[in-house]
Amino acid sequence: MNPTLLHTLDEQPLTVIGDIHGEIQALDALLDHLQKNPETRDRLMVFIGDLCDRGPDSVGVIRRVRELVEQGRALAILGNHEINLLANDAKDGSGWFFDSRESSDTPFYAPFSRASARERPEIRDFLCSLPLAIRMPGLRIVHAAWDPASIQTIAGFPLGNILELIREQELNLIQAAKTDDLHARYRGELDRWGKQLEDPNDPPPYLDAVADYESLEQRLNPIKRLTSGIEARSPQPFFSGNRWRYSDRTAWWDQDDDPTPVLIGHYWRLFEPPKPSTSWRYGKLFEGVAPAAWHGRHRQAFCIDYSVGARWRARKFPEKNAENRYRLAAMLWPERTLVFDDGARISTLDTASVA
């Protein structure tokens, strides 16, 4: 059977590593702790996506993960940040790869290593070789949302052909957006208000075409649903990830009918939430959920993204004393134990309630 964008795996012990976002020091520290422990030294690692963007060395992180994959010691799946790169969609934090983002990213994320002209095609080739999700007996792994219809789509799409699927979905979206000239209105709003979309102090008006286009993409594009999650149109724009947004993330796991455990990243969970928790934009998704607890309709979901991608905040604003709040985590499976980049090991909770 030919491999597809849904990778199937025989049942075995795993170490599933959360979003890294270019934080090479955190990755090296975590790998060192895993290597020193006989229990975890030889087990297969799975990287859950979002290897790159915002951190100081996305090139180094991708190189390290690629080496582990080529040695047969690891698997990796694509997150939304890798999809943006492959789609040539230069977003916030991608100045390490895209020249068009270097100057706008520098005030927030510099210093950061930039990919050379030689490294860029190598990085793209590696990312093109990765699947979008993994299924193992008793376990599902995806970057943001396990959406059954989207999983069915990628299960029939050959591995290595992600660029073809991206192009196919882009054309489908443009065709669907021809109704009421939505695509033209969307492009027009981006051309007119693009600069203000990244200015927290000068918000554009509510951009209906942008909101409608993003909602349409959410409904139609399986890649978007798997790597960015299930989103809903927001009645009010909000500033997050250095951009005004018109769709908001939802706790899709509360409607997930499948009790099979599912590991995800993407959602910027915090082990030590700030007080008040509302000061962390996506904290509401885990409101009432203990930091090490499973969540969802059947307590079947676990987000292992503990927001290491926000460490640039601690570097830029050290007076906020938040450097220990943002962590890189791994989940040991089947033990359901968390290992952090500082070496801490914590058992997860089957109940979602905050103690």
C-alpha positions as CSV (number, residue, x, y, z in Angstrom):
1,M,0.0,0.0,0.0
2,N,1.4,3.4,-1.0
3,P,2.0,5.9,1.8
4,T,-0.4,8.8,2.0
5,L,-0.6,12.2,3.8
6,L,-2.3,10.1,6.6
7,H,0.6,8.1,8.0
8,T,-0.3,4.8,9.7
9,L,1.9,3.5,12.4
10,D,2.2,0.2,14.2
11,E,1.5,0.3,18.0
12,Q,4.6,1.2,19.9
13,P,5.9,3.5,22.6
14,L,6.3,7.1,21.4
15,T,7.6,10.5,22.5
16,V,5.4,13.2,20.9
17,I,7.0,16.6,20.9
18,G,5.0,19.8,20.8
19,D,5.4,23.0,18.8
20,I,9.0,24.3,18.8
21,H,8.8,27.6,16.7
22,G,12.5,27.9,16.2
23,E,13.5,27.6,19.8
24,I,16.6,25.5,19.3
25,Q,17.9,25.8,22.8
26,A,14.7,24.4,24.2
27,L,14.7,21.5,21.7
28,D,18.3,20.6,22.4
29,A,17.6,20.7,26.2
30,L,14.6,18.4,25.8
31,L,16.4,16.0,23.5
32,D,19.3,15.8,26.0
33,H,16.9,14.9,28.8
34,L,15.2,12.2,26.6
35,Q,18.6,10.8,25.6
36,K,19.9,10.5,29.1
37,N,16.9,8.5,30.3
38,P,17.1,4.7,29.3
39,E,13.3,4.7,29.2
40,T,13.1,7.2,26.4
41,R,16.5,7.0,24.7
42,D,15.5,4.6,21.9
43,R,11.8,5.2,21.4
44,L,10.4,6.8,18.3
45,M,9.9,10.6,18.5
46,V,7.0,12.3,16.7
47,F,7.1,16.1,16.1
48,I,3.7,17.6,16.0
49,G,4.4,20.5,13.6
50,D,5.1,24.2,13.8
51,L,8.9,23.6,13.9
52,C,9.5,27.1,12.6
53,D,8.7,30.9,12.8
54,R,9.2,33.5,15.6
55,G,12.1,31.8,17.4
56,P,15.8,32.5,16.9
57,D,16.8,29.5,14.8
58,S,14.1,27.9,12.7
59,V,16.8,26.7,10.3
60,G,18.6,24.8,13.1
61,V,15.4,23.3,14.4
62,I,14.4,22.0,11.0
63,R,17.9,20.7,10.4
64,R,17.9,18.8,13.8
65,V,14.4,17.3,13.1
66,R,15.4,16.3,9.5
67,E,18.5,14.5,10.8
68,L,16.4,12.6,13.3
69,V,13.8,11.6,10.6
70,E,16.6,10.5,8.2
71,Q,18.1,8.4,10.9
72,G,14.8,6.6,11.5
73,R,14.5,8.0,15.0
74,A,11.6,10.3,14.4
75,L,8.6,11.2,12.4
76,A,7.2,14.7,11.9
77,I,3.9,16.1,10.7
78,L,3.1,19.5,9.1
79,G,1.7,22.4,11.1
80,N,0.1,25.5,9.8
81,H,3.4,27.4,9.9
82,E,5.0,24.8,7.6
83,I,1.9,24.9,5.3
84,N,2.3,28.7,5.1
85,L,5.9,28.3,4.0
86,L,5.0,25.7,1.4
87,A,2.2,27.9,0.1
88,N,4.5,30.9,-0.2
89,D,2.2,32.7,2.3
90,A,4.6,34.9,4.2
91,K,3.1,35.4,7.6
92,D,4.2,37.0,10.9
93,G,7.4,35.5,12.2
94,S,8.6,34.0,8.9
95,G,11.3,36.6,8.1
96,W,13.9,33.9,8.7
97,F,12.7,32.4,5.3
98,F,10.9,35.1,3.4
99,D,12.8,38.3,2.5
100,S,9.5,40.2,2.4
101,R,9.0,39.6,6.2
102,E,12.5,40.3,7.4
103,S,12.1,44.1,8.2
104,S,8.7,43.8,9.7
105,D,9.7,40.8,11.9
106,T,12.9,42.3,13.1
107,P,11.4,44.6,15.9
108,F,9.7,41.6,17.5
109,Y,11.8,38.5,16.9
110,A,15.4,39.6,16.1
111,P,18.0,38.3,16.3
112,F,17.1,35.3,14.2
113,S,19.1,33.1,11.8
114,R,18.0,33.4,8.2
115,A,17.9,30.5,5.7
116,S,20.5,30.8,2.9
117,A,19.7,30.5,-0.8
118,R,21.1,27.0,-0.7
119,E,19.1,26.0,2.4
120,R,15.7,27.2,1.3
121,P,15.0,24.5,-1.4
122,E,16.4,21.9,1.0
123,I,13.9,23.0,3.7
124,R,11.0,23.0,1.2
125,D,11.9,19.5,0.0
126,F,12.0,18.1,3.5
127,L,8.7,19.7,4.5
128,C,7.1,18.3,1.3
129,S,8.1,14.8,2.4
130,L,6.0,15.0,5.6
131,P,2.4,13.8,6.3
132,L,-0.4,15.8,7.8
133,A,-1.6,13.3,10.5
134,I,-0.7,10.0,12.0
135,R,-3.0,7.2,13.1
136,M,-1.8,4.3,15.3
137,P,-4.0,1.7,17.1
138,G,-5.4,3.6,20.1
139,L,-4.0,7.0,19.2
140,R,-4.5,9.9,16.8
141,I,-1.9,12.6,16.2
142,V,-2.6,15.9,14.2
143,H,-1.4,19.4,14.6
144,A,-4.7,21.2,15.3
145,A,-7.9,19.3,14.7
146,W,-8.9,15.7,13.9
147,D,-11.7,16.4,11.4
148,P,-13.1,13.1,10.0
149,A,-14.0,14.5,6.5
150,S,-10.5,16.1,6.2
151,I,-8.8,13.0,7.4
152,Q,-10.7,11.0,4.7
153,T,-9.5,13.4,2.1
154,I,-5.8,13.2,3.0
155,A,-6.0,9.4,3.4
156,G,-6.3,9.1,-0.3
157,F,-3.7,11.7,-1.2
158,P,-0.1,10.4,-1.9
159,L,2.7,11.3,0.5
160,G,5.0,13.8,-1.1
161,N,2.3,15.5,-3.1
162,I,1.4,18.2,-0.5
163,L,2.1,21.0,-3.0
164,E,-0.4,19.6,-5.4
165,L,-3.1,19.4,-2.7
166,I,-2.3,23.0,-1.6
167,R,-2.7,24.2,-5.2
168,E,-5.9,22.2,-5.6
169,Q,-7.4,23.6,-2.5
170,E,-6.4,27.2,-3.4
171,L,-8.1,26.8,-6.9
172,N,-11.2,25.3,-5.3
173,L,-11.4,28.3,-2.8
174,I,-10.9,30.9,-5.6
175,Q,-13.6,29.2,-7.7
176,A,-16.0,29.1,-4.7
177,A,-15.2,32.7,-3.9
178,K,-16.3,34.0,-7.3
179,T,-19.8,34.2,-5.9
180,D,-20.6,37.8,-5.2
181,D,-17.1,38.7,-6.3
182,L,-15.9,37.6,-2.9
183,H,-12.3,36.9,-4.0
184,A,-12.0,40.3,-5.7
185,R,-13.4,42.1,-2.7
186,Y,-11.1,40.1,-0.4
187,R,-8.0,41.0,-2.4
188,G,-9.2,44.6,-2.5
189,E,-9.5,44.8,1.3
190,L,-6.1,43.3,1.8
191,D,-4.6,45.8,-0.7
192,R,-6.2,48.7,1.1
193,W,-5.9,47.7,4.7
194,G,-3.0,45.3,4.7
195,K,-0.6,47.6,6.6
196,Q,-3.2,48.3,9.3
197,L,-3.9,44.6,9.7
198,E,-0.6,44.4,11.6
199,D,-0.9,47.6,13.6
200,P,-2.3,47.0,17.1
201,N,-2.8,50.8,17.5
202,D,-4.5,51.5,14.2
203,P,-7.2,48.8,13.6
204,P,-8.9,48.7,10.2
205,P,-12.7,48.7,10.1
206,Y,-14.5,45.3,10.2
207,L,-13.4,43.7,6.9
208,D,-16.4,41.7,5.9
209,A,-14.8,40.2,2.7
210,V,-11.7,39.1,4.7
211,A,-14.0,37.5,7.3
212,D,-16.2,35.9,4.7
213,Y,-13.2,34.6,2.7
214,E,-11.5,33.1,5.8
215,S,-14.8,31.5,6.9
216,L,-15.2,29.9,3.4
217,E,-11.6,28.6,3.5
218,Q,-12.2,27.1,6.9
219,R,-15.3,25.2,5.6
220,L,-13.7,24.0,2.3
221,N,-10.0,23.4,2.9
222,P,-9.1,20.1,4.7
223,I,-5.5,21.3,5.1
224,K,-6.7,24.4,6.9
225,R,-9.0,22.4,9.2
226,L,-6.3,19.9,10.2
227,T,-3.5,22.4,10.7
228,S,-5.3,25.5,11.9
229,G,-8.2,23.9,13.7
230,I,-12.0,24.6,13.5
231,E,-12.6,28.3,13.6
232,A,-15.8,30.4,13.8
233,R,-16.3,34.0,12.5
234,S,-15.7,36.5,15.3
235,P,-18.3,39.3,15.7
236,Q,-15.5,41.6,16.7
237,P,-11.9,41.8,15.3
238,F,-9.2,41.0,17.8
239,F,-5.4,41.4,17.6
240,S,-3.4,38.2,18.0
241,G,-0.2,36.9,16.5
242,N,0.6,40.5,15.4
243,R,-2.5,40.7,13.2
244,W,-6.1,41.7,13.4
245,R,-8.2,38.6,13.0
246,Y,-11.9,38.0,12.1
247,S,-12.2,34.3,13.0
248,D,-11.5,32.7,16.3
249,R,-10.4,29.3,17.5
250,T,-13.0,26.9,18.9
251,A,-12.7,23.9,21.3
252,W,-13.6,21.4,18.6
253,W,-12.6,18.6,21.0
254,D,-15.8,19.2,23.0
255,Q,-17.8,18.0,19.9
256,D,-15.5,15.2,19.0
257,D,-17.5,11.9,19.0
258,D,-14.4,9.6,18.8
259,P,-13.1,8.5,22.3
260,T,-9.8,7.5,20.8
261,P,-7.0,9.6,22.4
262,V,-5.8,12.5,20.1
263,L,-2.7,14.5,20.7
264,I,-2.5,18.0,19.2
265,G,-0.4,21.2,19.4
266,H,-1.2,24.6,18.0
267,Y,-3.3,26.1,20.9
268,W,-0.8,27.9,23.0
269,R,-1.5,26.3,26.3
270,L,0.2,27.5,29.4
271,F,1.3,25.4,32.4
272,E,1.3,28.5,34.6
273,P,-1.4,30.8,33.3
274,P,-1.2,34.5,34.1
275,K,-3.7,36.1,36.4
276,P,-6.2,37.1,35.2
277,S,-6.1,34.3,32.7
278,T,-8.0,36.5,30.2
279,S,-4.7,38.3,29.6
280,W,-3.7,35.3,27.5
281,R,-5.8,35.4,24.3
282,Y,-6.4,31.7,23.9
283,G,-6.6,30.9,27.6
284,K,-10.4,30.7,27.3
285,L,-10.1,27.4,25.3
286,F,-8.7,25.8,28.5
287,E,-10.8,27.7,31.0
288,G,-11.5,25.3,33.9
289,V,-9.0,22.8,32.6
290,A,-6.0,21.9,34.8
291,P,-2.7,22.6,33.1
292,A,-1.8,18.9,32.8
293,A,-5.3,17.6,32.2
294,W,-6.9,15.8,29.3
295,H,-9.9,17.7,27.8
296,G,-12.7,17.2,25.4
297,R,-16.1,15.4,25.3
298,H,-14.5,12.1,26.3
299,R,-11.4,13.5,28.0
300,Q,-9.8,12.2,24.8
301,A,-7.8,15.2,23.7
302,F,-4.5,16.6,24.9
303,C,-2.7,19.7,23.7
304,I,1.0,19.5,24.2
305,D,1.8,23.0,23.0
306,Y,3.0,24.8,26.1
307,S,3.8,28.1,24.2
308,V,7.5,27.9,23.9
309,G,7.0,29.9,20.8
310,A,6.3,32.9,23.0
311,R,9.8,32.9,24.5
312,W,10.6,35.9,22.3
313,R,8.3,37.9,24.6
314,A,10.4,37.0,27.6
315,R,13.6,38.0,25.7
316,K,12.1,41.3,24.6
317,F,10.3,42.2,27.9
318,P,12.4,40.6,30.7
319,E,10.8,42.8,33.3
320,K,7.6,40.7,33.0
321,N,9.4,37.8,34.5
322,A,7.7,35.3,32.2
323,E,10.7,33.3,31.0
324,N,9.6,30.2,32.9
325,R,6.0,30.4,31.7
326,Y,6.7,29.3,28.1
327,R,7.8,25.7,27.8
328,L,8.6,23.0,25.3
329,A,6.8,19.7,26.2
330,A,6.8,16.1,25.1
331,M,4.2,13.5,25.8
332,L,5.4,9.9,26.6
333,W,3.0,7.4,25.2
334,P,1.4,5.1,26.5
335,E,2.5,6.4,29.9
336,R,0.7,9.8,29.3
337,T,3.5,11.5,31.1
338,L,4.8,15.0,30.2
339,V,8.5,15.8,30.0
340,F,9.6,19.5,29.7
341,D,12.7,21.1,28.4
342,D,13.9,21.8,32.0
343,G,13.7,18.0,32.7
344,A,10.5,18.1,34.8
345,R,8.2,15.1,34.5
346,I,4.5,15.4,35.3
347,S,1.8,12.8,35.0
348,T,-1.3,14.0,33.2
349,L,-4.8,14.0,34.6
350,D,-7.8,12.1,33.3
351,T,-10.1,14.7,34.7
352,A,-10.3,18.1,33.1
353,S,-11.3,20.0,36.2
354,V,-9.0,22.4,37.9
355,A,-8.1,21.1,41.3
